[in-house]
Amino acid sequence: MTAEAVYLRLRATDPRHWHALAAAWRQWATLAGHLAAELPPLLARFAAAWSGTAARAAADRLGRLRRGLAVFRVLCWQADQAISEFASALDRARALLSRASAAAARGGLAIADDGSVRGGPSAAVSPDLSASLAVAARADEAATARLRAAPDRSPTLERPACTAGPAEVRRWWAGLGVGEQRRLLATEPGWLAPLDGIPAADRDVANRLLLDDRRAEVSPAGLATLTARLASDDGPRAYLLRLDTTGEGRVVVALGDPDQADNVLTHVPGMTSDLASFDGELTRASGVATRATDVGPAASTSAVLWLDYDAPDFVDEAASARQADAAAPALNRFQEGLRSTHQGATAHRTVVGHSYGSLVVGKAAAAHDGLAADDVVFVGSPGVGVDSAAQLHVAPGHVWSSTSRSDVIQYAAVSPHGLADELTRAGFGVVTPERHLWFGENPSDPSFGARVFASQPGGGHLGYWDQGSQSLNALAAITSGRIP
């Protein structure tokens, strides 16, 4: 497609129509799910009231119908994914085109129908205009390729061992034909859904297929909110990468496909986080991605909420590193999975740990094999398990930290020895933010060696994501790799 054709189509298109089309495919998948859910009770009634050859034939027919509905749902979600990512890219391309048009108007210039700038020097217009056309063209090519993917009859490969790493799982999955992949998604979603190394789009399909079966396993509050977010066409498409309804529940949700994004942010929440309250944490992660996209629409950013660990509920639990120690290997494996499944040019990967989540991230980054991330960020931290940024397997200059002066964590999580020293020095004066925290040196203290960024003095423990705040701007800049 020529630049002129791309420009004319981009100028005329309305991304809202594409978002609506994607939502329609999601609705078809939901309808097919309702139909499939009615079949097991029907089969049970058949078995109780009817026997013989005809009964078995009827039951077999209904079983094939249910499997067919599962395949239909897989195809619906795959169409939804391709169109949703196309629509989001058009949003960014249109934003760049609007900036180019505004710059042209300010300079008394005009953008012709062939996409060229006329009337004078185009230096202020061309970068955004060229970027908008490039984003639209790439989106068109990617959507076309995904929607044209045809099934084949390639043989089934031997399945990876349970000890296989994400890279090995990825190689196995990529070696399967499209038809075999769809068959496995429709028939064995429970096995595929938690596998790091399976692409995000396919894990999303597998987990969505399992979602209906899990509604009865957990209180409806968390699943109702999750279901609503998965169905929503407000903002980037949600990808369900992990769902565990045991205990208080665990969930991993990405906004935008992390396998196609230029930047990927993984947000690790802290104490009291669970399935029932995941939406607030997802909103915080989304705010960073939204701000990054507002500032630089040419690059796509996916925000991932990683809540695949048992976060502490009470202070006595939060005083132990046990849950962070247990979570760190899973976070490392997840990040390695994101690296192995990413398509195209390497993404800029950032991992943010908040509160107790910063200890999880610190433990993961301190492991001998390190954390697959370009930047690691700690906010509102009680300590990260080490006393120096040099003890983390992260490139120098890419460990970041911020703690608001009003964040209670720096007082509530003071180490007993450090608090005694501080009180001795202060006497009857004011106790200042503590350097020695419960889980090691304060990462926001200069002695730790992290790059400290500003946050709102009165933001408390949750103000780091407030709209317009210095900390949100810094998180967005770090996520998009705009700070060298």
BALOTOR-626911 format. One record per residue (C-alpha): residue number from 1; residue in three letters; chain; x, y, z. Coordinates in nm, 3 decimals, m for minus. Layout:
BEGIN
SITE     n   res   chain         x         y         z
SITE   NUM   ALA       A         X         Y         Z
...
***
This chain:
BEGIN
SITE     n   res   chain         x         y         z
SITE     1   MET       A     0.000     0.000     0.000
SITE     2   THR       A     0.140     0.342    m0.099
SITE     3   ALA       A     0.197     0.624     0.150
SITE     4   GLU       A    m0.077     0.820    m0.025
SITE     5   ALA       A    m0.328     0.535     0.022
SITE     6   VAL       A    m0.229     0.493     0.387
SITE     7   TYR       A    m0.270     0.865     0.451
SITE     8   LEU       A    m0.610     0.888     0.282
SITE     9   ARG       A    m0.744     0.584     0.465
SITE    10   LEU       A    m0.604     0.695     0.799
SITE    11   ARG       A    m0.755     1.041     0.758
SITE    12   ALA       A    m1.097     0.895     0.677
SITE    13   THR       A    m1.112     0.607     0.924
SITE    14   ASP       A    m1.274     0.613     1.266
SITE    15   PRO       A    m1.105     0.367     1.507
SITE    16   ARG       A    m1.426     0.348     1.709
SITE    17   HIS       A    m1.582     0.137     1.434
SITE    18   TRP       A    m1.298    m0.113     1.463
SITE    19   HIS       A    m1.324    m0.122     1.843
SITE    20   ALA       A    m1.696    m0.192     1.804
SITE    21   LEU       A    m1.627    m0.473     1.558
SITE    22   ALA       A    m1.382    m0.633     1.800
SITE    23   ALA       A    m1.640    m0.607     2.079
SITE    24   ALA       A    m1.895    m0.780     1.854
SITE    25   TRP       A    m1.660    m1.079     1.812
SITE    26   ARG       A    m1.623    m1.094     2.192
SITE    27   GLN       A    m2.001    m1.096     2.225
SITE    28   TRP       A    m2.029    m1.387     1.981
SITE    29   ALA       A    m1.779    m1.578     2.193
SITE    30   THR       A    m1.985    m1.503     2.505
SITE    31   LEU       A    m2.305    m1.620     2.338
SITE    32   ALA       A    m2.140    m1.944     2.228
SITE    33   GLY       A    m2.020    m1.991     2.586
SITE    34   HIS       A    m2.375    m1.964     2.717
SITE    35   LEU       A    m2.488    m2.225     2.465
SITE    36   ALA       A    m2.200    m2.458     2.555
SITE    37   ALA       A    m2.283    m2.426     2.926
SITE    38   GLU       A    m2.634    m2.560     2.863
SITE    39   LEU       A    m2.509    m2.884     2.708
SITE    40   PRO       A    m2.363    m3.073     3.011
SITE    41   PRO       A    m2.694    m3.063     3.206
SITE    42   LEU       A    m2.871    m3.177     2.891
SITE    43   LEU       A    m2.629    m3.467     2.852
SITE    44   ALA       A    m2.685    m3.562     3.216
SITE    45   ARG       A    m3.063    m3.570     3.167
SITE    46   PHE       A    m3.019    m3.784     2.857
SITE    47   ALA       A    m2.804    m4.032     3.047
SITE    48   ALA       A    m3.060    m4.056     3.328
SITE    49   ALA       A    m3.365    m4.107     3.106
SITE    50   TRP       A    m3.245    m4.267     2.784
SITE    51   SER       A    m3.016    m4.560     2.702
SITE    52   GLY       A    m2.925    m4.767     2.403
SITE    53   THR       A    m2.759    m4.709     2.068
SITE    54   ALA       A    m2.969    m4.406     1.976
SITE    55   ALA       A    m2.899    m4.246     2.315
SITE    56   ARG       A    m2.525    m4.292     2.273
SITE    57   ALA       A    m2.540    m4.144     1.922
SITE    58   ALA       A    m2.734    m3.842     2.049
SITE    59   ALA       A    m2.490    m3.790     2.336
SITE    60   ASP       A    m2.197    m3.815     2.094
SITE    61   ARG       A    m2.358    m3.556     1.867
SITE    62   LEU       A    m2.407    m3.316     2.158
SITE    63   GLY       A    m2.047    m3.372     2.267
SITE    64   ARG       A    m1.923    m3.284     1.918
SITE    65   LEU       A    m2.144    m2.976     1.922
SITE    66   ARG       A    m1.987    m2.862     2.248
SITE    67   ARG       A    m1.636    m2.911     2.110
SITE    68   GLY       A    m1.739    m2.723     1.797
SITE    69   LEU       A    m1.862    m2.434     2.007
SITE    70   ALA       A    m1.525    m2.426     2.185
SITE    71   VAL       A    m1.345    m2.402     1.851
SITE    72   PHE       A    m1.586    m2.130     1.742
SITE    73   ARG       A    m1.506    m1.930     2.055
SITE    74   VAL       A    m1.133    m1.967     1.988
SITE    75   LEU       A    m1.182    m1.824     1.638
SITE    76   CYS       A    m1.399    m1.540     1.770
SITE    77   TRP       A    m1.139    m1.435     2.027
SITE    78   GLN       A    m0.858    m1.456     1.774
SITE    79   ALA       A    m1.050    m1.224     1.541
SITE    80   ASP       A    m1.123    m0.995     1.837
SITE    81   GLN       A    m0.753    m0.981     1.930
SITE    82   ALA       A    m0.638    m0.896     1.578
SITE    83   ILE       A    m0.899    m0.625     1.531
SITE    84   SER       A    m0.852    m0.481     1.881
SITE    85   GLU       A    m0.477    m0.439     1.830
SITE    86   PHE       A    m0.543    m0.286     1.487
SITE    87   ALA       A    m0.790    m0.038     1.638
SITE    88   SER       A    m0.549     0.059     1.918
SITE    89   ALA       A    m0.274     0.119     1.663
SITE    90   LEU       A    m0.512     0.338     1.462
SITE    91   ASP       A    m0.581     0.538     1.780
SITE    92   ARG       A    m0.209     0.609     1.812
SITE    93   ALA       A    m0.169     0.681     1.442
SITE    94   ARG       A    m0.461     0.925     1.449
SITE    95   ALA       A    m0.313     1.100     1.754
SITE    96   LEU       A     0.014     1.147     1.566
SITE    97   LEU       A    m0.172     1.270     1.260
SITE    98   SER       A    m0.361     1.523     1.474
SITE    99   ARG       A    m0.031     1.652     1.612
SITE   100   ALA       A     0.108     1.682     1.260
SITE   101   SER       A    m0.203     1.865     1.138
SITE   102   ALA       A    m0.188     2.105     1.431
SITE   103   ALA       A     0.179     2.177     1.367
SITE   104   ALA       A     0.104     2.239     1.000
SITE   105   ALA       A    m0.176     2.481     1.084
SITE   106   ARG       A     0.048     2.674     1.323
SITE   107   GLY       A     0.309     2.711     1.050
SITE   108   GLY       A     0.065     2.807     0.777
SITE   109   LEU       A     0.126     2.476     0.597
SITE   110   ALA       A    m0.107     2.216     0.449
SITE   111   ILE       A    m0.093     1.837     0.425
SITE   112   ALA       A    m0.188     1.734     0.072
SITE   113   ASP       A    m0.394     1.428    m0.022
SITE   114   ASP       A    m0.076     1.242    m0.111
SITE   115   GLY       A     0.057     1.293     0.244
SITE   116   SER       A     0.316     1.555     0.153
SITE   117   VAL       A     0.353     1.889     0.332
SITE   118   ARG       A     0.312     2.200     0.119
SITE   119   GLY       A     0.352     2.571     0.173
SITE   120   GLY       A     0.695     2.592     0.334
SITE   121   PRO       A     0.952     2.402     0.546
SITE   122   SER       A     0.805     2.082     0.691
SITE   123   ALA       A     1.054     2.009     0.969
SITE   124   ALA       A     0.796     2.062     1.244
SITE   125   VAL       A     0.539     1.841     1.073
SITE   126   SER       A     0.722     1.552     0.905
SITE   127   PRO       A     0.831     1.344     1.209
SITE   128   ASP       A     0.478     1.301     1.347
SITE   129   LEU       A     0.330     1.261     0.999
SITE   130   SER       A     0.583     0.995     0.899
SITE   131   ALA       A     0.536     0.815     1.230
SITE   132   SER       A     0.157     0.813     1.192
SITE   133   LEU       A     0.179     0.656     0.845
SITE   134   ALA       A     0.434     0.400     0.964
SITE   135   VAL       A     0.219     0.297     1.263
SITE   136   ALA       A    m0.090     0.260     1.042
SITE   137   ALA       A     0.094     0.062     0.774
SITE   138   ARG       A     0.248    m0.179     1.026
SITE   139   ALA       A    m0.089    m0.228     1.194
SITE   140   ASP       A    m0.254    m0.309     0.861
SITE   141   GLU       A     0.012    m0.567     0.775
SITE   142   ALA       A    m0.004    m0.731     1.119
SITE   143   ALA       A    m0.385    m0.753     1.121
SITE   144   THR       A    m0.392    m0.894     0.768
SITE   145   ALA       A    m0.140    m1.163     0.857
SITE   146   ARG       A    m0.326    m1.265     1.173
SITE   147   LEU       A    m0.669    m1.278     1.009
SITE   148   ARG       A    m0.541    m1.476     0.709
SITE   149   ALA       A    m0.370    m1.743     0.922
SITE   150   ALA       A    m0.503    m2.070     0.786
SITE   151   PRO       A    m0.509    m2.409     0.960
SITE   152   ASP       A    m0.285    m2.685     0.830
SITE   153   ARG       A    m0.234    m3.052     0.895
SITE   154   SER       A     0.115    m3.050     1.043
SITE   155   PRO       A     0.185    m3.340     1.282
SITE   156   THR       A     0.157    m3.297     1.657
SITE   157   LEU       A     0.498    m3.254     1.817
SITE   158   GLU       A     0.600    m3.426     2.139
SITE   159   ARG       A     0.489    m3.213     2.430
SITE   160   PRO       A     0.748    m3.029     2.638
SITE   161   ALA       A     0.843    m3.176     2.974
SITE   162   CYS       A     0.695    m3.023     3.289
SITE   163   THR       A     1.044    m2.890     3.369
SITE   164   ALA       A     1.081    m2.713     3.031
SITE   165   GLY       A     1.165    m2.344     3.046
SITE   166   PRO       A     0.963    m2.073     2.869
SITE   167   ALA       A     1.198    m2.063     2.569
SITE   168   GLU       A     1.158    m2.438     2.514
SITE   169   VAL       A     0.779    m2.412     2.548
SITE   170   ARG       A     0.780    m2.131     2.294
SITE   171   ARG       A     0.979    m2.335     2.043
SITE   172   TRP       A     0.740    m2.628     2.082
SITE   173   TRP       A     0.432    m2.410     2.035
SITE   174   ALA       A     0.579    m2.232     1.732
SITE   175   GLY       A     0.651    m2.572     1.575
SITE   176   LEU       A     0.281    m2.664     1.575
SITE   177   GLY       A     0.053    m2.578     1.288
SITE   178   VAL       A    m0.228    m2.325     1.333
SITE   179   GLY       A    m0.487    m2.602     1.322
SITE   180   GLU       A    m0.314    m2.805     1.591
SITE   181   GLN       A    m0.276    m2.497     1.810
SITE   182   ARG       A    m0.648    m2.425     1.781
SITE   183   ARG       A    m0.735    m2.787     1.858
SITE   184   LEU       A    m0.527    m2.783     2.176
SITE   185   LEU       A    m0.672    m2.448     2.284
SITE   186   ALA       A    m1.026    m2.581     2.242
SITE   187   THR       A    m0.969    m2.920     2.403
SITE   188   GLU       A    m0.696    m2.867     2.666
SITE   189   PRO       A    m0.715    m2.505     2.785
SITE   190   GLY       A    m0.646    m2.606     3.145
SITE   191   TRP       A    m0.303    m2.740     3.051
SITE   192   LEU       A    m0.205    m2.448     2.825
SITE   193   ALA       A    m0.344    m2.158     3.028
SITE   194   PRO       A    m0.065    m2.126     3.289
SITE   195   LEU       A     0.230    m2.210     3.063
SITE   196   ASP       A     0.492    m1.937     3.039
SITE   197   GLY       A     0.624    m1.947     2.683
SITE   198   ILE       A     0.279    m1.975     2.524
SITE   199   PRO       A     0.206    m1.644     2.342
SITE   200   ALA       A    m0.013    m1.398     2.528
SITE   201   ALA       A    m0.291    m1.412     2.269
SITE   202   ASP       A    m0.317    m1.791     2.299
SITE   203   ARG       A    m0.296    m1.791     2.680
SITE   204   ASP       A    m0.576    m1.536     2.679
SITE   205   VAL       A    m0.797    m1.768     2.474
SITE   206   ALA       A    m0.722    m2.067     2.700
SITE   207   ASN       A    m0.792    m1.872     3.020
SITE   208   ARG       A    m1.114    m1.725     2.882
SITE   209   LEU       A    m1.236    m2.075     2.801
SITE   210   LEU       A    m1.169    m2.175     3.162
SITE   211   LEU       A    m1.332    m1.868     3.313
SITE   212   ASP       A    m1.690    m1.995     3.291
SITE   213   ASP       A    m1.600    m2.316     3.473
SITE   214   ARG       A    m1.439    m2.124     3.757
SITE   215   ARG       A    m1.725    m1.892     3.845
SITE   216   ALA       A    m1.855    m2.136     4.103
SITE   217   GLU       A    m1.512    m2.178     4.266
SITE   218   VAL       A    m1.467    m1.829     4.411
SITE   219   SER       A    m1.677    m1.542     4.546
SITE   220   PRO       A    m1.846    m1.366     4.252
SITE   221   ALA       A    m1.706    m1.020     4.334
SITE   222   GLY       A    m1.366    m1.067     4.179
SITE   223   LEU       A    m1.484    m1.269     3.880
SITE   224   ALA       A    m1.768    m1.027     3.803
SITE   225   THR       A    m1.524    m0.737     3.786
SITE   226   LEU       A    m1.277    m0.943     3.586
SITE   227   THR       A    m1.544    m1.059     3.341
SITE   228   ALA       A    m1.662    m0.702     3.289
SITE   229   ARG       A    m1.308    m0.583     3.217
SITE   230   LEU       A    m1.248    m0.868     2.973
SITE   231   ALA       A    m1.565    m0.777     2.784
SITE   232   SER       A    m1.509    m0.401     2.789
SITE   233   ASP       A    m1.418    m0.198     2.481
SITE   234   ASP       A    m1.313     0.097     2.696
SITE   235   GLY       A    m0.937     0.129     2.654
SITE   236   PRO       A    m0.688    m0.134     2.535
SITE   237   ARG       A    m0.805    m0.492     2.501
SITE   238   ALA       A    m0.751    m0.702     2.811
SITE   239   TYR       A    m0.557    m1.030     2.790
SITE   240   LEU       A    m0.617    m1.287     3.064
SITE   241   LEU       A    m0.278    m1.453     3.111
SITE   242   ARG       A    m0.336    m1.635     3.440
SITE   243   LEU       A    m0.632    m1.716     3.662
SITE   244   ASP       A    m0.619    m1.921     3.980
SITE   245   THR       A    m0.933    m1.924     4.191
SITE   246   THR       A    m0.793    m2.120     4.486
SITE   247   GLY       A    m0.756    m1.932     4.814
SITE   248   GLU       A    m0.799    m1.560     4.761
SITE   249   GLY       A    m0.730    m1.597     4.392
SITE   250   ARG       A    m0.447    m1.496     4.163
SITE   251   VAL       A    m0.466    m1.319     3.829
SITE   252   VAL       A    m0.239    m1.184     3.559
SITE   253   VAL       A    m0.399    m0.940     3.315
SITE   254   ALA       A    m0.236    m0.741     3.035
SITE   255   LEU       A    m0.387    m0.435     2.871
SITE   256   GLY       A    m0.270    m0.456     2.512
SITE   257   ASP       A    m0.084    m0.755     2.371
SITE   258   PRO       A     0.260    m0.761     2.540
SITE   259   ASP       A     0.398    m0.976     2.258
SITE   260   GLN       A     0.346    m0.694     2.007
SITE   261   ALA       A     0.412    m0.389     2.224
SITE   262   ASP       A     0.720    m0.167     2.198
SITE   263   ASN       A     0.720    m0.123     2.577
SITE   264   VAL       A     0.598    m0.371     2.840
SITE   265   LEU       A     0.534    m0.270     3.201
SITE   266   THR       A     0.485    m0.540     3.465
SITE   267   HIS       A     0.325    m0.409     3.786
SITE   268   VAL       A     0.371    m0.620     4.101
SITE   269   PRO       A     0.134    m0.509     4.381
SITE   270   GLY       A     0.183    m0.546     4.753
SITE   271   MET       A     0.003    m0.636     5.074
SITE   272   THR       A    m0.371    m0.728     5.067
SITE   273   SER       A    m0.379    m0.763     4.687
SITE   274   ASP       A    m0.608    m1.042     4.566
SITE   275   LEU       A    m0.854    m1.133     4.292
SITE   276   ALA       A    m1.139    m0.939     4.453
SITE   277   SER       A    m0.940    m0.613     4.454
SITE   278   PHE       A    m0.730    m0.654     4.139
SITE   279   ASP       A    m0.907    m0.376     3.949
SITE   280   GLY       A    m0.747    m0.092     4.145
SITE   281   GLU       A    m0.400    m0.228     4.082
SITE   282   LEU       A    m0.476    m0.279     3.713
SITE   283   THR       A    m0.593     0.084     3.694
SITE   284   ARG       A    m0.259     0.201     3.838
SITE   285   ALA       A    m0.061     0.002     3.583
SITE   286   SER       A    m0.288     0.125     3.306
SITE   287   GLY       A    m0.233     0.486     3.410
SITE   288   VAL       A     0.140     0.452     3.347
SITE   289   ALA       A     0.085     0.300     3.001
SITE   290   THR       A    m0.172     0.564     2.911
SITE   291   ARG       A     0.063     0.845     3.009
SITE   292   ALA       A     0.350     0.685     2.814
SITE   293   THR       A     0.127     0.664     2.505
SITE   294   ASP       A     0.005     1.023     2.544
SITE   295   VAL       A     0.362     1.149     2.545
SITE   296   GLY       A     0.491     0.918     2.270
SITE   297   PRO       A     0.207     0.778     2.050
SITE   298   ALA       A     0.451     0.630     1.801
SITE   299   ALA       A     0.534     0.350     2.048
SITE   300   SER       A     0.283     0.104     2.190
SITE   301   THR       A     0.287     0.018     2.561
SITE   302   SER       A     0.132    m0.286     2.726
SITE   303   ALA       A     0.059    m0.276     3.100
SITE   304   VAL       A     0.061    m0.608     3.286
SITE   305   LEU       A    m0.075    m0.661     3.636
SITE   306   TRP       A     0.117    m0.957     3.779
SITE   307   LEU       A    m0.067    m1.091     4.083
SITE   308   ASP       A     0.047    m1.450     4.064
SITE   309   TYR       A     0.153    m1.481     4.427
SITE   310   ASP       A    m0.002    m1.500     4.772
SITE   311   ALA       A     0.029    m1.139     4.891
SITE   312   PRO       A     0.033    m1.088     5.270
SITE   313   ASP       A    m0.298    m0.992     5.429
SITE   314   PHE       A    m0.178    m0.897     5.776
SITE   315   VAL       A     0.117    m0.717     5.931
SITE   316   ASP       A     0.263    m1.033     6.082
SITE   317   GLU       A     0.267    m1.195     5.736
SITE   318   ALA       A     0.417    m0.882     5.579
SITE   319   ALA       A     0.697    m0.891     5.838
SITE   320   SER       A     0.825    m1.212     5.679
SITE   321   ALA       A     0.999    m1.249     5.344
SITE   322   ARG       A     0.855    m1.599     5.304
SITE   323   GLN       A     0.586    m1.506     5.052
SITE   324   ALA       A     0.828    m1.293     4.850
SITE   325   ASP       A     1.078    m1.580     4.841
SITE   326   ALA       A     0.805    m1.807     4.707
SITE   327   ALA       A     0.690    m1.552     4.448
SITE   328   ALA       A     1.027    m1.454     4.301
SITE   329   PRO       A     1.085    m1.768     4.086
SITE   330   ALA       A     0.737    m1.735     3.934
SITE   331   LEU       A     0.799    m1.370     3.848
SITE   332   ASN       A     1.133    m1.459     3.692
SITE   333   ARG       A     0.970    m1.731     3.484
SITE   334   PHE       A     0.689    m1.499     3.374
SITE   335   GLN       A     0.931    m1.228     3.262
SITE   336   GLU       A     1.139    m1.486     3.076
SITE   337   GLY       A     0.819    m1.600     2.907
SITE   338   LEU       A     0.744    m1.243     2.794
SITE   339   ARG       A     1.092    m1.222     2.647
SITE   340   SER       A     1.062    m1.554     2.460
SITE   341   THR       A     0.719    m1.484     2.306
SITE   342   HIS       A     0.773    m1.125     2.197
SITE   343   GLN       A     0.740    m1.062     1.822
SITE   344   GLY       A     0.955    m0.829     1.615
SITE   345   ALA       A     1.208    m0.588     1.762
SITE   346   THR       A     1.298    m0.637     2.128
SITE   347   ALA       A     1.060    m0.461     2.366
SITE   348   HIS       A     1.170    m0.230     2.645
SITE   349   ARG       A     1.067    m0.419     2.962
SITE   350   THR       A     1.010    m0.251     3.298
SITE   351   VAL       A     0.911    m0.418     3.626
SITE   352   VAL       A     0.758    m0.202     3.901
SITE   353   GLY       A     0.719    m0.331     4.256
SITE   354   HIS       A     0.497    m0.144     4.500
SITE   355   SER       A     0.514    m0.190     4.878
SITE   356   TYR       A     0.562    m0.562     4.957
SITE   357   GLY       A     0.567    m0.616     4.580
SITE   358   SER       A     0.899    m0.431     4.572
SITE   359   LEU       A     1.044    m0.707     4.791
SITE   360   VAL       A     0.915    m0.966     4.541
SITE   361   VAL       A     1.081    m0.776     4.257
SITE   362   GLY       A     1.402    m0.734     4.458
SITE   363   LYS       A     1.419    m1.106     4.534
SITE   364   ALA       A     1.362    m1.186     4.166
SITE   365   ALA       A     1.625    m0.938     4.048
SITE   366   ALA       A     1.880    m1.066     4.302
SITE   367   ALA       A     1.843    m1.430     4.188
SITE   368   HIS       A     2.146    m1.578     4.014
SITE   369   ASP       A     1.975    m1.583     3.674
SITE   370   GLY       A     1.841    m1.230     3.718
SITE   371   LEU       A     1.516    m1.073     3.603
SITE   372   ALA       A     1.437    m1.031     3.233
SITE   373   ALA       A     1.388    m0.655     3.254
SITE   374   ASP       A     1.564    m0.346     3.126
SITE   375   ASP       A     1.454    m0.131     3.421
SITE   376   VAL       A     1.346    m0.218     3.776
SITE   377   VAL       A     1.146     0.032     3.982
SITE   378   PHE       A     1.063     0.032     4.354
SITE   379   VAL       A     0.789     0.257     4.493
SITE   380   GLY       A     0.680     0.283     4.855
SITE   381   SER       A     0.923     0.008     4.949
SITE   382   PRO       A     0.981    m0.159     5.290
SITE   383   GLY       A     1.318    m0.277     5.157
SITE   384   VAL       A     1.396    m0.507     4.868
SITE   385   GLY       A     1.601    m0.782     5.031
SITE   386   VAL       A     1.943    m0.637     4.950
SITE   387   ASP       A     2.138    m0.335     5.072
SITE   388   SER       A     2.266    m0.207     4.740
SITE   389   ALA       A     2.156    m0.174     4.378
SITE   390   ALA       A     2.484    m0.342     4.287
SITE   391   GLN       A     2.351    m0.667     4.439
SITE   392   LEU       A     2.074    m0.679     4.177
SITE   393   HIS       A     2.132    m0.832     3.836
SITE   394   VAL       A     2.021    m0.515     3.660
SITE   395   ALA       A     2.233    m0.292     3.437
SITE   396   PRO       A     2.391     0.002     3.624
SITE   397   GLY       A     2.172     0.310     3.616
SITE   398   HIS       A     1.853     0.112     3.557
SITE   399   VAL       A     1.739     0.060     3.916
SITE   400   TRP       A     1.492     0.330     4.024
SITE   401   SER       A     1.313     0.419     4.347
SITE   402   SER       A     1.073     0.672     4.495
SITE   403   THR       A     0.920     0.710     4.841
SITE   404   SER       A     0.687     0.996     4.927
SITE   405   ARG       A     0.770     1.191     5.243
SITE   406   SER       A     0.417     1.111     5.364
SITE   407   ASP       A     0.435     0.738     5.288
SITE   408   VAL       A     0.391     0.556     5.617
SITE   409   ILE       A     0.591     0.257     5.490
SITE   410   GLN       A     0.925     0.421     5.578
SITE   411   TYR       A     0.817     0.450     5.941
SITE   412   ALA       A     0.610     0.133     5.977
SITE   413   ALA       A     0.878    m0.084     5.816
SITE   414   VAL       A     1.183     0.049     6.002
SITE   415   SER       A     1.421    m0.219     6.123
SITE   416   PRO       A     1.430    m0.243     6.505
SITE   417   HIS       A     1.802    m0.164     6.515
SITE   418   GLY       A     1.764     0.131     6.281
SITE   419   LEU       A     1.471     0.275     6.475
SITE   420   ALA       A     1.667     0.263     6.800
SITE   421   ASP       A     1.956     0.447     6.638
SITE   422   GLU       A     1.722     0.706     6.488
SITE   423   LEU       A     1.545     0.774     6.818
SITE   424   THR       A     1.879     0.809     6.994
SITE   425   ARG       A     1.998     1.064     6.739
SITE   426   ALA       A     1.667     1.256     6.731
SITE   427   GLY       A     1.606     1.275     7.105
SITE   428   PHE       A     1.281     1.466     7.143
SITE   429   GLY       A     1.307     1.602     6.789
SITE   430   VAL       A     1.140     1.477     6.470
SITE   431   VAL       A     1.224     1.128     6.348
SITE   432   THR       A     1.326     1.149     5.981
SITE   433   PRO       A     1.260     0.890     5.711
SITE   434   GLU       A     1.460     0.583     5.796
SITE   435   ARG       A     1.757     0.454     5.602
SITE   436   HIS       A     1.749     0.098     5.742
SITE   437   LEU       A     1.415    m0.066     5.663
SITE   438   TRP       A     1.274    m0.403     5.762
SITE   439   PHE       A     1.398    m0.579     5.448
SITE   440   GLY       A     1.726    m0.394     5.399
SITE   441   GLU       A     1.855    m0.054     5.301
SITE   442   ASN       A     1.593     0.196     5.189
SITE   443   PRO       A     1.616     0.191     4.806
SITE   444   SER       A     1.521     0.561     4.806
SITE   445   ASP       A     1.822     0.649     5.021
SITE   446   PRO       A     2.124     0.775     4.820
SITE   447   SER       A     2.346     0.512     4.981
SITE   448   PHE       A     2.149     0.232     4.810
SITE   449   GLY       A     2.262     0.339     4.466
SITE   450   ALA       A     1.930     0.357     4.283
SITE   451   ARG       A     1.824     0.654     4.071
SITE   452   VAL       A     1.568     0.832     4.288
SITE   453   PHE       A     1.280     1.021     4.126
SITE   454   ALA       A     1.044     1.269     4.289
SITE   455   SER       A     0.694     1.189     4.413
SITE   456   GLN       A     0.421     1.399     4.569
SITE   457   PRO       A     0.513     1.495     4.926
SITE   458   GLY       A     0.152     1.442     5.036
SITE   459   GLY       A     0.078     1.143     4.815
SITE   460   GLY       A     0.101     0.884     5.091
SITE   461   HIS       A     0.131     0.517     5.005
SITE   462   LEU       A    m0.085     0.519     4.688
SITE   463   GLY       A    m0.024     0.863     4.538
SITE   464   TYR       A     0.253     0.756     4.302
SITE   465   TRP       A    m0.002     0.707     4.022
SITE   466   ASP       A    m0.201     1.030     4.074
SITE   467   GLN       A    m0.279     1.208     3.748
SITE   468   GLY       A    m0.041     1.495     3.681
SITE   469   SER       A     0.206     1.387     3.949
SITE   470   GLN       A     0.582     1.392     3.903
SITE   471   SER       A     0.601     1.025     3.992
SITE   472   LEU       A     0.349     0.921     3.724
SITE   473   ASN       A     0.541     1.118     3.464
SITE   474   ALA       A     0.865     0.955     3.578
SITE   475   LEU       A     0.714     0.605     3.571
SITE   476   ALA       A     0.587     0.668     3.217
SITE   477   ALA       A     0.926     0.797     3.103
SITE   478   ILE       A     1.108     0.499     3.254
SITE   479   THR       A     0.857     0.254     3.101
SITE   480   SER       A     0.904     0.398     2.754
SITE   481   GLY       A     1.283     0.415     2.790
SITE   482   ARG       A     1.293     0.791     2.743
SITE   483   ILE       A     1.535     0.843     3.033
SITE   484   PRO       A     1.888     0.731     2.937
***
